[in-house]
Amino acid sequence: LALLYAVIDMAGWRRWAWPAEVVGRNPLAMYFMTWAVAGWVLAALQRHLGSDVFQTLGDAYAPLLGNLAVGLVLWMICWWMDRNRAYVRL
């Protein structure tokens, strides 16, 4: 944490942390989507891209590639919400 504090806050290198800022502005939406929508997104990706699309690197890496693809889709939803200033708040 001290290294991140030094790089981001003290040195001012913030551009590389932008993807984390997008999720950090709407963490409740990301948490909800992870539990409620992630399975549906994975099934939709497999349906539209092919059932063996994540086996390109072998069966051992299929769950990793599937989770990365779902994470990218959920991040893009958070990015869209951030651009439209739609935030989930309590």
PDB file of N, CA, C and O in Angstrom:
ATOM      1  N   LEU A   1       0.811  -1.193   0.000  1.00  0.00           N
ATOM      2  CA  LEU A   1       0.000   0.000   0.000  1.00  0.00           C
ATOM      3  C   LEU A   1       0.857   1.260   0.000  1.00  0.00           C
ATOM      4  O   LEU A   1       0.509   2.265  -0.621  1.00  0.00           O
ATOM      5  N   ALA A   2       1.975   1.189   0.702  1.00  0.00           N
ATOM      6  CA  ALA A   2       2.856   2.352   0.735  1.00  0.00           C
ATOM      7  C   ALA A   2       3.421   2.644  -0.655  1.00  0.00           C
ATOM      8  O   ALA A   2       3.561   3.805  -1.040  1.00  0.00           O
ATOM      9  N   LEU A   3       3.741   1.602  -1.399  1.00  0.00           N
ATOM     10  CA  LEU A   3       4.243   1.793  -2.748  1.00  0.00           C
ATOM     11  C   LEU A   3       3.171   2.422  -3.643  1.00  0.00           C
ATOM     12  O   LEU A   3       3.468   3.339  -4.410  1.00  0.00           O
ATOM     13  N   LEU A   4       1.925   1.938  -3.553  1.00  0.00           N
ATOM     14  CA  LEU A   4       0.844   2.528  -4.336  1.00  0.00           C
ATOM     15  C   LEU A   4       0.599   3.977  -3.944  1.00  0.00           C
ATOM     16  O   LEU A   4       0.354   4.821  -4.805  1.00  0.00           O
ATOM     17  N   TYR A   5       0.663   4.269  -2.649  1.00  0.00           N
ATOM     18  CA  TYR A   5       0.500   5.647  -2.190  1.00  0.00           C
ATOM     19  C   TYR A   5       1.596   6.544  -2.768  1.00  0.00           C
ATOM     20  O   TYR A   5       1.330   7.659  -3.215  1.00  0.00           O
ATOM     21  N   ALA A   6       2.830   6.038  -2.750  1.00  0.00           N
ATOM     22  CA  ALA A   6       3.945   6.836  -3.266  1.00  0.00           C
ATOM     23  C   ALA A   6       3.817   7.064  -4.766  1.00  0.00           C
ATOM     24  O   ALA A   6       4.083   8.164  -5.251  1.00  0.00           O
ATOM     25  N   VAL A   7       3.412   6.038  -5.501  1.00  0.00           N
ATOM     26  CA  VAL A   7       3.331   6.162  -6.959  1.00  0.00           C
ATOM     27  C   VAL A   7       2.141   7.016  -7.385  1.00  0.00           C
ATOM     28  O   VAL A   7       2.276   7.878  -8.254  1.00  0.00           O
ATOM     29  N   ILE A   8       0.982   6.786  -6.783  1.00  0.00           N
ATOM     30  CA  ILE A   8      -0.233   7.469  -7.235  1.00  0.00           C
ATOM     31  C   ILE A   8      -0.350   8.874  -6.642  1.00  0.00           C
ATOM     32  O   ILE A   8      -0.535   9.845  -7.377  1.00  0.00           O
ATOM     33  N   ASP A   9      -0.242   8.982  -5.336  1.00  0.00           N
ATOM     34  CA  ASP A   9      -0.501  10.265  -4.684  1.00  0.00           C
ATOM     35  C   ASP A   9       0.718  11.191  -4.661  1.00  0.00           C
ATOM     36  O   ASP A   9       0.604  12.381  -4.953  1.00  0.00           O
ATOM     37  N   MET A  10       1.856  10.652  -4.320  1.00  0.00           N
ATOM     38  CA  MET A  10       3.023  11.521  -4.180  1.00  0.00           C
ATOM     39  C   MET A  10       3.674  11.836  -5.529  1.00  0.00           C
ATOM     40  O   MET A  10       4.016  12.988  -5.796  1.00  0.00           O
ATOM     41  N   ALA A  11       3.847  10.822  -6.378  1.00  0.00           N
ATOM     42  CA  ALA A  11       4.491  11.052  -7.679  1.00  0.00           C
ATOM     43  C   ALA A  11       3.497  11.557  -8.726  1.00  0.00           C
ATOM     44  O   ALA A  11       3.900  12.173  -9.713  1.00  0.00           O
ATOM     45  N   GLY A  12       2.212  11.304  -8.519  1.00  0.00           N
ATOM     46  CA  GLY A  12       1.193  11.803  -9.435  1.00  0.00           C
ATOM     47  C   GLY A  12       0.981  10.961 -10.684  1.00  0.00           C
ATOM     48  O   GLY A  12       0.411  11.445 -11.663  1.00  0.00           O
ATOM     49  N   TRP A  13       1.426   9.716 -10.669  1.00  0.00           N
ATOM     50  CA  TRP A  13       1.203   8.825 -11.816  1.00  0.00           C
ATOM     51  C   TRP A  13      -0.140   8.154 -11.658  1.00  0.00           C
ATOM     52  O   TRP A  13      -0.224   7.091 -11.043  1.00  0.00           O
ATOM     53  N   ARG A  14      -1.190   8.739 -12.192  1.00  0.00           N
ATOM     54  CA  ARG A  14      -2.551   8.254 -11.969  1.00  0.00           C
ATOM     55  C   ARG A  14      -3.179   7.592 -13.178  1.00  0.00           C
ATOM     56  O   ARG A  14      -4.164   6.869 -13.025  1.00  0.00           O
ATOM     57  N   ARG A  15      -2.662   7.803 -14.352  1.00  0.00           N
ATOM     58  CA  ARG A  15      -3.341   7.305 -15.553  1.00  0.00           C
ATOM     59  C   ARG A  15      -3.430   5.794 -15.588  1.00  0.00           C
ATOM     60  O   ARG A  15      -4.428   5.268 -16.080  1.00  0.00           O
ATOM     61  N   TRP A  16      -2.454   5.078 -15.101  1.00  0.00           N
ATOM     62  CA  TRP A  16      -2.483   3.624 -15.145  1.00  0.00           C
ATOM     63  C   TRP A  16      -3.503   3.047 -14.168  1.00  0.00           C
ATOM     64  O   TRP A  16      -3.890   1.887 -14.308  1.00  0.00           O
ATOM     65  N   ALA A  17      -3.945   3.820 -13.191  1.00  0.00           N
ATOM     66  CA  ALA A  17      -4.914   3.343 -12.212  1.00  0.00           C
ATOM     67  C   ALA A  17      -6.348   3.675 -12.618  1.00  0.00           C
ATOM     68  O   ALA A  17      -7.270   3.443 -11.836  1.00  0.00           O
ATOM     69  N   TRP A  18      -6.557   4.206 -13.808  1.00  0.00           N
ATOM     70  CA  TRP A  18      -7.891   4.605 -14.247  1.00  0.00           C
ATOM     71  C   TRP A  18      -8.901   3.455 -14.245  1.00  0.00           C
ATOM     72  O   TRP A  18     -10.036   3.683 -13.827  1.00  0.00           O
ATOM     73  N   PRO A  19      -8.565   2.231 -14.684  1.00  0.00           N
ATOM     74  CA  PRO A  19      -9.568   1.152 -14.608  1.00  0.00           C
ATOM     75  C   PRO A  19     -10.053   0.885 -13.182  1.00  0.00           C
ATOM     76  O   PRO A  19     -11.228   0.584 -12.972  1.00  0.00           O
ATOM     77  N   ALA A  20      -9.170   0.992 -12.221  1.00  0.00           N
ATOM     78  CA  ALA A  20      -9.577   0.800 -10.828  1.00  0.00           C
ATOM     79  C   ALA A  20     -10.442   1.967 -10.348  1.00  0.00           C
ATOM     80  O   ALA A  20     -11.332   1.770  -9.521  1.00  0.00           O
ATOM     81  N   GLU A  21     -10.197   3.166 -10.848  1.00  0.00           N
ATOM     82  CA  GLU A  21     -11.014   4.314 -10.471  1.00  0.00           C
ATOM     83  C   GLU A  21     -12.444   4.154 -10.972  1.00  0.00           C
ATOM     84  O   GLU A  21     -13.389   4.535 -10.281  1.00  0.00           O
ATOM     85  N   VAL A  22     -12.610   3.591 -12.174  1.00  0.00           N
ATOM     86  CA  VAL A  22     -13.948   3.390 -12.737  1.00  0.00           C
ATOM     87  C   VAL A  22     -14.757   2.468 -11.829  1.00  0.00           C
ATOM     88  O   VAL A  22     -15.915   2.757 -11.526  1.00  0.00           O
ATOM     89  N   VAL A  23     -14.162   1.372 -11.397  1.00  0.00           N
ATOM     90  CA  VAL A  23     -14.859   0.446 -10.506  1.00  0.00           C
ATOM     91  C   VAL A  23     -15.017   1.064  -9.121  1.00  0.00           C
ATOM     92  O   VAL A  23     -16.029   0.840  -8.457  1.00  0.00           O
ATOM     93  N   GLY A  24     -14.037   1.833  -8.681  1.00  0.00           N
ATOM     94  CA  GLY A  24     -14.091   2.451  -7.365  1.00  0.00           C
ATOM     95  C   GLY A  24     -15.179   3.508  -7.228  1.00  0.00           C
ATOM     96  O   GLY A  24     -15.606   3.810  -6.113  1.00  0.00           O
ATOM     97  N   ARG A  25     -15.632   4.069  -8.332  1.00  0.00           N
ATOM     98  CA  ARG A  25     -16.717   5.043  -8.268  1.00  0.00           C
ATOM     99  C   ARG A  25     -18.078   4.369  -8.134  1.00  0.00           C
ATOM    100  O   ARG A  25     -19.043   5.005  -7.710  1.00  0.00           O
ATOM    101  N   ASN A  26     -18.164   3.109  -8.486  1.00  0.00           N
ATOM    102  CA  ASN A  26     -19.430   2.387  -8.428  1.00  0.00           C
ATOM    103  C   ASN A  26     -19.215   0.966  -7.900  1.00  0.00           C
ATOM    104  O   ASN A  26     -19.534   0.002  -8.596  1.00  0.00           O
ATOM    105  N   PRO A  27     -18.683   0.820  -6.689  1.00  0.00           N
ATOM    106  CA  PRO A  27     -18.353  -0.517  -6.196  1.00  0.00           C
ATOM    107  C   PRO A  27     -19.578  -1.371  -5.886  1.00  0.00           C
ATOM    108  O   PRO A  27     -19.527  -2.592  -6.032  1.00  0.00           O
ATOM    109  N   LEU A  28     -20.674  -0.753  -5.463  1.00  0.00           N
ATOM    110  CA  LEU A  28     -21.869  -1.545  -5.154  1.00  0.00           C
ATOM    111  C   LEU A  28     -22.457  -2.174  -6.411  1.00  0.00           C
ATOM    112  O   LEU A  28     -22.939  -3.307  -6.368  1.00  0.00           O
ATOM    113  N   ALA A  29     -22.425  -1.467  -7.507  1.00  0.00           N
ATOM    114  CA  ALA A  29     -22.919  -2.027  -8.765  1.00  0.00           C
ATOM    115  C   ALA A  29     -22.050  -3.195  -9.203  1.00  0.00           C
ATOM    116  O   ALA A  29     -22.573  -4.214  -9.654  1.00  0.00           O
ATOM    117  N   MET A  30     -20.742  -3.067  -9.080  1.00  0.00           N
ATOM    118  CA  MET A  30     -19.843  -4.156  -9.463  1.00  0.00           C
ATOM    119  C   MET A  30     -20.043  -5.363  -8.557  1.00  0.00           C
ATOM    120  O   MET A  30     -20.058  -6.496  -9.039  1.00  0.00           O
ATOM    121  N   TYR A  31     -20.195  -5.146  -7.270  1.00  0.00           N
ATOM    122  CA  TYR A  31     -20.431  -6.242  -6.334  1.00  0.00           C
ATOM    123  C   TYR A  31     -21.736  -6.963  -6.671  1.00  0.00           C
ATOM    124  O   TYR A  31     -21.774  -8.193  -6.697  1.00  0.00           O
ATOM    125  N   PHE A  32     -22.792  -6.217  -6.927  1.00  0.00           N
ATOM    126  CA  PHE A  32     -24.076  -6.824  -7.273  1.00  0.00           C
ATOM    127  C   PHE A  32     -23.979  -7.598  -8.574  1.00  0.00           C
ATOM    128  O   PHE A  32     -24.469  -8.724  -8.667  1.00  0.00           O
ATOM    129  N   MET A  33     -23.350  -7.003  -9.582  1.00  0.00           N
ATOM    130  CA  MET A  33     -23.244  -7.681 -10.876  1.00  0.00           C
ATOM    131  C   MET A  33     -22.402  -8.948 -10.773  1.00  0.00           C
ATOM    132  O   MET A  33     -22.670  -9.926 -11.469  1.00  0.00           O
ATOM    133  N   THR A  34     -21.384  -8.938  -9.909  1.00  0.00           N
ATOM    134  CA  THR A  34     -20.557 -10.129  -9.740  1.00  0.00           C
ATOM    135  C   THR A  34     -21.391 -11.300  -9.239  1.00  0.00           C
ATOM    136  O   THR A  34     -21.193 -12.432  -9.679  1.00  0.00           O
ATOM    137  N   TRP A  35     -22.306 -11.046  -8.339  1.00  0.00           N
ATOM    138  CA  TRP A  35     -23.134 -12.119  -7.786  1.00  0.00           C
ATOM    139  C   TRP A  35     -24.351 -12.430  -8.643  1.00  0.00           C
ATOM    140  O   TRP A  35     -24.730 -13.596  -8.759  1.00  0.00           O
ATOM    141  N   ALA A  36     -24.966 -11.439  -9.237  1.00  0.00           N
ATOM    142  CA  ALA A  36     -26.254 -11.643  -9.902  1.00  0.00           C
ATOM    143  C   ALA A  36     -26.166 -11.840 -11.411  1.00  0.00           C
ATOM    144  O   ALA A  36     -27.016 -12.522 -11.983  1.00  0.00           O
ATOM    145  N   VAL A  37     -25.176 -11.269 -12.066  1.00  0.00           N
ATOM    146  CA  VAL A  37     -25.170 -11.230 -13.526  1.00  0.00           C
ATOM    147  C   VAL A  37     -24.009 -12.014 -14.141  1.00  0.00           C
ATOM    148  O   VAL A  37     -24.064 -12.348 -15.325  1.00  0.00           O
ATOM    149  N   ALA A  38     -22.973 -12.311 -13.379  1.00  0.00           N
ATOM    150  CA  ALA A  38     -21.760 -12.907 -13.943  1.00  0.00           C
ATOM    151  C   ALA A  38     -22.029 -14.258 -14.606  1.00  0.00           C
ATOM    152  O   ALA A  38     -21.481 -14.530 -15.675  1.00  0.00           O
ATOM    153  N   GLY A  39     -22.839 -15.092 -14.012  1.00  0.00           N
ATOM    154  CA  GLY A  39     -23.153 -16.392 -14.616  1.00  0.00           C
ATOM    155  C   GLY A  39     -23.884 -16.241 -15.936  1.00  0.00           C
ATOM    156  O   GLY A  39     -23.624 -16.974 -16.890  1.00  0.00           O
ATOM    157  N   TRP A  40     -24.796 -15.291 -15.984  1.00  0.00           N
ATOM    158  CA  TRP A  40     -25.538 -15.045 -17.216  1.00  0.00           C
ATOM    159  C   TRP A  40     -24.614 -14.507 -18.303  1.00  0.00           C
ATOM    160  O   TRP A  40     -24.744 -14.889 -19.466  1.00  0.00           O
ATOM    161  N   VAL A  41     -23.689 -13.631 -17.944  1.00  0.00           N
ATOM    162  CA  VAL A  41     -22.752 -13.074 -18.925  1.00  0.00           C
ATOM    163  C   VAL A  41     -21.855 -14.179 -19.480  1.00  0.00           C
ATOM    164  O   VAL A  41     -21.607 -14.225 -20.684  1.00  0.00           O
ATOM    165  N   LEU A  42     -21.372 -15.062 -18.621  1.00  0.00           N
ATOM    166  CA  LEU A  42     -20.529 -16.168 -19.080  1.00  0.00           C
ATOM    167  C   LEU A  42     -21.297 -17.077 -20.030  1.00  0.00           C
ATOM    168  O   LEU A  42     -20.769 -17.483 -21.066  1.00  0.00           O
ATOM    169  N   ALA A  43     -22.538 -17.397 -19.682  1.00  0.00           N
ATOM    170  CA  ALA A  43     -23.356 -18.236 -20.564  1.00  0.00           C
ATOM    171  C   ALA A  43     -23.625 -17.539 -21.897  1.00  0.00           C
ATOM    172  O   ALA A  43     -23.620 -18.188 -22.943  1.00  0.00           O
ATOM    173  N   ALA A  44     -23.857 -16.236 -21.872  1.00  0.00           N
ATOM    174  CA  ALA A  44     -24.101 -15.500 -23.113  1.00  0.00           C
ATOM    175  C   ALA A  44     -22.848 -15.445 -23.983  1.00  0.00           C
ATOM    176  O   ALA A  44     -22.934 -15.569 -25.205  1.00  0.00           O
ATOM    177  N   LEU A  45     -21.687 -15.259 -23.359  1.00  0.00           N
ATOM    178  CA  LEU A  45     -20.447 -15.262 -24.123  1.00  0.00           C
ATOM    179  C   LEU A  45     -20.201 -16.621 -24.772  1.00  0.00           C
ATOM    180  O   LEU A  45     -19.796 -16.693 -25.932  1.00  0.00           O
ATOM    181  N   GLN A  46     -20.441 -17.683 -24.037  1.00  0.00           N
ATOM    182  CA  GLN A  46     -20.246 -19.021 -24.593  1.00  0.00           C
ATOM    183  C   GLN A  46     -21.267 -19.317 -25.685  1.00  0.00           C
ATOM    184  O   GLN A  46     -20.949 -20.003 -26.656  1.00  0.00           O
ATOM    185  N   ARG A  47     -22.472 -18.816 -25.540  1.00  0.00           N
ATOM    186  CA  ARG A  47     -23.509 -19.036 -26.534  1.00  0.00           C
ATOM    187  C   ARG A  47     -23.190 -18.308 -27.842  1.00  0.00           C
ATOM    188  O   ARG A  47     -23.386 -18.855 -28.927  1.00  0.00           O
ATOM    189  N   HIS A  48     -22.703 -17.081 -27.732  1.00  0.00           N
ATOM    190  CA  HIS A  48     -22.484 -16.276 -28.925  1.00  0.00           C
ATOM    191  C   HIS A  48     -21.099 -16.472 -29.558  1.00  0.00           C
ATOM    192  O   HIS A  48     -20.946 -16.331 -30.771  1.00  0.00           O
ATOM    193  N   LEU A  49     -20.103 -16.794 -28.743  1.00  0.00           N
ATOM    194  CA  LEU A  49     -18.753 -16.964 -29.270  1.00  0.00           C
ATOM    195  C   LEU A  49     -18.390 -18.423 -29.529  1.00  0.00           C
ATOM    196  O   LEU A  49     -17.388 -18.705 -30.187  1.00  0.00           O
ATOM    197  N   GLY A  50     -19.180 -19.331 -29.026  1.00  0.00           N
ATOM    198  CA  GLY A  50     -18.902 -20.758 -29.165  1.00  0.00           C
ATOM    199  C   GLY A  50     -18.591 -21.366 -27.810  1.00  0.00           C
ATOM    200  O   GLY A  50     -17.972 -20.722 -26.963  1.00  0.00           O
ATOM    201  N   SER A  51     -19.017 -22.596 -27.604  1.00  0.00           N
ATOM    202  CA  SER A  51     -18.864 -23.211 -26.286  1.00  0.00           C
ATOM    203  C   SER A  51     -17.410 -23.518 -25.940  1.00  0.00           C
ATOM    204  O   SER A  51     -17.073 -23.639 -24.762  1.00  0.00           O
ATOM    205  N   ASP A  52     -16.548 -23.645 -26.939  1.00  0.00           N
ATOM    206  CA  ASP A  52     -15.149 -23.958 -26.662  1.00  0.00           C
ATOM    207  C   ASP A  52     -14.224 -22.759 -26.862  1.00  0.00           C
ATOM    208  O   ASP A  52     -13.023 -22.932 -27.065  1.00  0.00           O
ATOM    209  N   VAL A  53     -14.769 -21.556 -26.806  1.00  0.00           N
ATOM    210  CA  VAL A  53     -13.972 -20.355 -27.048  1.00  0.00           C
ATOM    211  C   VAL A  53     -12.907 -20.156 -25.971  1.00  0.00           C
ATOM    212  O   VAL A  53     -11.845 -19.609 -26.269  1.00  0.00           O
ATOM    213  N   PHE A  54     -13.149 -20.574 -24.754  1.00  0.00           N
ATOM    214  CA  PHE A  54     -12.197 -20.362 -23.670  1.00  0.00           C
ATOM    215  C   PHE A  54     -11.201 -21.503 -23.536  1.00  0.00           C
ATOM    216  O   PHE A  54     -10.321 -21.442 -22.678  1.00  0.00           O
ATOM    217  N   GLN A  55     -11.313 -22.539 -24.356  1.00  0.00           N
ATOM    218  CA  GLN A  55     -10.364 -23.645 -24.324  1.00  0.00           C
ATOM    219  C   GLN A  55      -9.216 -23.444 -25.316  1.00  0.00           C
ATOM    220  O   GLN A  55      -8.526 -24.408 -25.646  1.00  0.00           O
ATOM    221  N   THR A  56      -9.000 -22.247 -25.788  1.00  0.00           N
ATOM    222  CA  THR A  56      -7.958 -22.012 -26.795  1.00  0.00           C
ATOM    223  C   THR A  56      -6.565 -22.283 -26.241  1.00  0.00           C
ATOM    224  O   THR A  56      -5.693 -22.737 -26.982  1.00  0.00           O
ATOM    225  N   LEU A  57      -6.336 -22.018 -24.962  1.00  0.00           N
ATOM    226  CA  LEU A  57      -5.035 -22.273 -24.343  1.00  0.00           C
ATOM    227  C   LEU A  57      -4.992 -23.603 -23.600  1.00  0.00           C
ATOM    228  O   LEU A  57      -3.988 -23.931 -22.969  1.00  0.00           O
ATOM    229  N   GLY A  58      -6.056 -24.352 -23.672  1.00  0.00           N
ATOM    230  CA  GLY A  58      -6.123 -25.629 -22.970  1.00  0.00           C
ATOM    231  C   GLY A  58      -7.194 -25.600 -21.898  1.00  0.00           C
ATOM    232  O   GLY A  58      -7.680 -24.540 -21.505  1.00  0.00           O
ATOM    233  N   ASP A  59      -7.548 -26.781 -21.438  1.00  0.00           N
ATOM    234  CA  ASP A  59      -8.613 -26.890 -20.438  1.00  0.00           C
ATOM    235  C   ASP A  59      -8.225 -26.278 -19.097  1.00  0.00           C
ATOM    236  O   ASP A  59      -9.097 -25.834 -18.350  1.00  0.00           O
ATOM    237  N   ALA A  60      -6.944 -26.246 -18.782  1.00  0.00           N
ATOM    238  CA  ALA A  60      -6.517 -25.714 -17.487  1.00  0.00           C
ATOM    239  C   ALA A  60      -6.746 -24.205 -17.384  1.00  0.00           C
ATOM    240  O   ALA A  60      -6.972 -23.688 -16.290  1.00  0.00           O
ATOM    241  N   TYR A  61      -6.689 -23.499 -18.507  1.00  0.00           N
ATOM    242  CA  TYR A  61      -6.827 -22.046 -18.489  1.00  0.00           C
ATOM    243  C   TYR A  61      -8.230 -21.562 -18.846  1.00  0.00           C
ATOM    244  O   TYR A  61      -8.481 -20.356 -18.859  1.00  0.00           O
ATOM    245  N   ALA A  62      -9.134 -22.471 -19.133  1.00  0.00           N
ATOM    246  CA  ALA A  62     -10.489 -22.084 -19.527  1.00  0.00           C
ATOM    247  C   ALA A  62     -11.208 -21.271 -18.443  1.00  0.00           C
ATOM    248  O   ALA A  62     -11.820 -20.256 -18.776  1.00  0.00           O
ATOM    249  N   PRO A  63     -11.163 -21.667 -17.160  1.00  0.00           N
ATOM    250  CA  PRO A  63     -11.825 -20.834 -16.144  1.00  0.00           C
ATOM    251  C   PRO A  63     -11.214 -19.437 -16.020  1.00  0.00           C
ATOM    252  O   PRO A  63     -11.933 -18.461 -15.805  1.00  0.00           O
ATOM    253  N   LEU A  64      -9.893 -19.341 -16.154  1.00  0.00           N
ATOM    254  CA  LEU A  64      -9.236 -18.038 -16.078  1.00  0.00           C
ATOM    255  C   LEU A  64      -9.683 -17.134 -17.215  1.00  0.00           C
ATOM    256  O   LEU A  64     -10.024 -15.973 -16.987  1.00  0.00           O
ATOM    257  N   LEU A  65      -9.684 -17.652 -18.431  1.00  0.00           N
ATOM    258  CA  LEU A  65     -10.105 -16.844 -19.583  1.00  0.00           C
ATOM    259  C   LEU A  65     -11.575 -16.457 -19.483  1.00  0.00           C
ATOM    260  O   LEU A  65     -11.948 -15.338 -19.836  1.00  0.00           O
ATOM    261  N   GLY A  66     -12.412 -17.377 -19.004  1.00  0.00           N
ATOM    262  CA  GLY A  66     -13.827 -17.055 -18.825  1.00  0.00           C
ATOM    263  C   GLY A  66     -14.036 -15.961 -17.802  1.00  0.00           C
ATOM    264  O   GLY A  66     -14.831 -15.047 -18.019  1.00  0.00           O
ATOM    265  N   ASN A  67     -13.324 -16.048 -16.682  1.00  0.00           N
ATOM    266  CA  ASN A  67     -13.463 -15.015 -15.655  1.00  0.00           C
ATOM    267  C   ASN A  67     -12.917 -13.671 -16.119  1.00  0.00           C
ATOM    268  O   ASN A  67     -13.478 -12.629 -15.779  1.00  0.00           O
ATOM    269  N   LEU A  68     -11.832 -13.677 -16.889  1.00  0.00           N
ATOM    270  CA  LEU A  68     -11.315 -12.419 -17.425  1.00  0.00           C
ATOM    271  C   LEU A  68     -12.297 -11.784 -18.409  1.00  0.00           C
ATOM    272  O   LEU A  68     -12.465 -10.564 -18.423  1.00  0.00           O
ATOM    273  N   ALA A  69     -12.940 -12.610 -19.227  1.00  0.00           N
ATOM    274  CA  ALA A  69     -13.919 -12.081 -20.181  1.00  0.00           C
ATOM    275  C   ALA A  69     -15.130 -11.504 -19.450  1.00  0.00           C
ATOM    276  O   ALA A  69     -15.620 -10.433 -19.808  1.00  0.00           O
ATOM    277  N   VAL A  70     -15.609 -12.206 -18.434  1.00  0.00           N
ATOM    278  CA  VAL A  70     -16.749 -11.704 -17.652  1.00  0.00           C
ATOM    279  C   VAL A  70     -16.355 -10.423 -16.927  1.00  0.00           C
ATOM    280  O   VAL A  70     -17.135  -9.472 -16.891  1.00  0.00           O
ATOM    281  N   GLY A  71     -15.167 -10.385 -16.357  1.00  0.00           N
ATOM    282  CA  GLY A  71     -14.693  -9.177 -15.681  1.00  0.00           C
ATOM    283  C   GLY A  71     -14.606  -7.996 -16.621  1.00  0.00           C
ATOM    284  O   GLY A  71     -14.930  -6.872 -16.237  1.00  0.00           O
ATOM    285  N   LEU A  72     -14.172  -8.236 -17.854  1.00  0.00           N
ATOM    286  CA  LEU A  72     -14.111  -7.155 -18.837  1.00  0.00           C
ATOM    287  C   LEU A  72     -15.501  -6.633 -19.183  1.00  0.00           C
ATOM    288  O   LEU A  72     -15.694  -5.423 -19.304  1.00  0.00           O
ATOM    289  N   VAL A  73     -16.464  -7.528 -19.344  1.00  0.00           N
ATOM    290  CA  VAL A  73     -17.836  -7.096 -19.650  1.00  0.00           C
ATOM    291  C   VAL A  73     -18.415  -6.306 -18.479  1.00  0.00           C
ATOM    292  O   VAL A  73     -19.040  -5.266 -18.686  1.00  0.00           O
ATOM    293  N   LEU A  74     -18.214  -6.786 -17.256  1.00  0.00           N
ATOM    294  CA  LEU A  74     -18.734  -6.074 -16.090  1.00  0.00           C
ATOM    295  C   LEU A  74     -18.037  -4.724 -15.924  1.00  0.00           C
ATOM    296  O   LEU A  74     -18.672  -3.741 -15.541  1.00  0.00           O
ATOM    297  N   TRP A  75     -16.724  -4.672 -16.211  1.00  0.00           N
ATOM    298  CA  TRP A  75     -16.024  -3.400 -16.148  1.00  0.00           C
ATOM    299  C   TRP A  75     -16.578  -2.425 -17.181  1.00  0.00           C
ATOM    300  O   TRP A  75     -16.722  -1.238 -16.890  1.00  0.00           O
ATOM    301  N   MET A  76     -16.890  -2.907 -18.380  1.00  0.00           N
ATOM    302  CA  MET A  76     -17.444  -2.029 -19.415  1.00  0.00           C
ATOM    303  C   MET A  76     -18.811  -1.491 -19.002  1.00  0.00           C
ATOM    304  O   MET A  76     -19.152  -0.356 -19.334  1.00  0.00           O
ATOM    305  N   ILE A  77     -19.592  -2.285 -18.287  1.00  0.00           N
ATOM    306  CA  ILE A  77     -20.878  -1.790 -17.770  1.00  0.00           C
ATOM    307  C   ILE A  77     -20.622  -0.688 -16.746  1.00  0.00           C
ATOM    308  O   ILE A  77     -21.294   0.343 -16.762  1.00  0.00           O
ATOM    309  N   CYS A  78     -19.649  -0.902 -15.854  1.00  0.00           N
ATOM    310  CA  CYS A  78     -19.307   0.149 -14.878  1.00  0.00           C
ATOM    311  C   CYS A  78     -18.774   1.389 -15.570  1.00  0.00           C
ATOM    312  O   CYS A  78     -19.063   2.503 -15.135  1.00  0.00           O
ATOM    313  N   TRP A  79     -18.000   1.226 -16.639  1.00  0.00           N
ATOM    314  CA  TRP A  79     -17.492   2.369 -17.391  1.00  0.00           C
ATOM    315  C   TRP A  79     -18.639   3.154 -18.021  1.00  0.00           C
ATOM    316  O   TRP A  79     -18.642   4.384 -18.003  1.00  0.00           O
ATOM    317  N   TRP A  80     -19.618   2.428 -18.581  1.00  0.00           N
ATOM    318  CA  TRP A  80     -20.780   3.091 -19.175  1.00  0.00           C
ATOM    319  C   TRP A  80     -21.557   3.853 -18.094  1.00  0.00           C
ATOM    320  O   TRP A  80     -21.987   4.985 -18.315  1.00  0.00           O
ATOM    321  N   MET A  81     -21.735   3.218 -16.915  1.00  0.00           N
ATOM    322  CA  MET A  81     -22.434   3.896 -15.829  1.00  0.00           C
ATOM    323  C   MET A  81     -21.673   5.142 -15.376  1.00  0.00           C
ATOM    324  O   MET A  81     -22.285   6.160 -15.056  1.00  0.00           O
ATOM    325  N   ASP A  82     -20.347   5.065 -15.348  1.00  0.00           N
ATOM    326  CA  ASP A  82     -19.543   6.209 -14.933  1.00  0.00           C
ATOM    327  C   ASP A  82     -19.647   7.348 -15.940  1.00  0.00           C
ATOM    328  O   ASP A  82     -19.757   8.512 -15.555  1.00  0.00           O
ATOM    329  N   ARG A  83     -19.611   7.015 -17.228  1.00  0.00           N
ATOM    330  CA  ARG A  83     -19.736   8.052 -18.260  1.00  0.00           C
ATOM    331  C   ARG A  83     -21.091   8.738 -18.218  1.00  0.00           C
ATOM    332  O   ARG A  83     -21.191   9.929 -18.515  1.00  0.00           O
ATOM    333  N   ASN A  84     -22.134   8.005 -17.853  1.00  0.00           N
ATOM    334  CA  ASN A  84     -23.480   8.575 -17.782  1.00  0.00           C
ATOM    335  C   ASN A  84     -23.841   9.054 -16.381  1.00  0.00           C
ATOM    336  O   ASN A  84     -24.989   9.408 -16.112  1.00  0.00           O
ATOM    337  N   ARG A  85     -22.862   9.061 -15.503  1.00  0.00           N
ATOM    338  CA  ARG A  85     -23.039   9.510 -14.123  1.00  0.00           C
ATOM    339  C   ARG A  85     -24.194   8.798 -13.419  1.00  0.00           C
ATOM    340  O   ARG A  85     -25.002   9.423 -12.732  1.00  0.00           O
ATOM    341  N   ALA A  86     -24.253   7.489 -13.602  1.00  0.00           N
ATOM    342  CA  ALA A  86     -25.256   6.659 -12.924  1.00  0.00           C
ATOM    343  C   ALA A  86     -24.540   5.887 -11.831  1.00  0.00           C
ATOM    344  O   ALA A  86     -23.796   4.948 -12.113  1.00  0.00           O
ATOM    345  N   TYR A  87     -24.762   6.280 -10.589  1.00  0.00           N
ATOM    346  CA  TYR A  87     -24.081   5.676  -9.466  1.00  0.00           C
ATOM    347  C   TYR A  87     -25.085   5.022  -8.530  1.00  0.00           C
ATOM    348  O   TYR A  87     -26.173   5.556  -8.315  1.00  0.00           O
ATOM    349  N   VAL A  88     -24.730   3.874  -7.972  1.00  0.00           N
ATOM    350  CA  VAL A  88     -25.559   3.182  -6.997  1.00  0.00           C
ATOM    351  C   VAL A  88     -25.069   3.612  -5.629  1.00  0.00           C
ATOM    352  O   VAL A  88     -23.904   3.410  -5.287  1.00  0.00           O
ATOM    353  N   ARG A  89     -25.946   4.198  -4.856  1.00  0.00           N
ATOM    354  CA  ARG A  89     -25.572   4.715  -3.539  1.00  0.00           C
ATOM    355  C   ARG A  89     -26.543   4.199  -2.480  1.00  0.00           C
ATOM    356  O   ARG A  89     -27.696   3.885  -2.777  1.00  0.00           O
ATOM    357  N   LEU A  90     -26.072   4.118  -1.278  1.00  0.00           N
ATOM    358  CA  LEU A  90     -26.935   3.752  -0.143  1.00  0.00           C
ATOM    359  C   LEU A  90     -27.265   4.981   0.669  1.00  0.00           C
ATOM    360  O   LEU A  90     -27.980   4.888   1.666  1.00  0.00           O
TER     361      LEU A  90
END
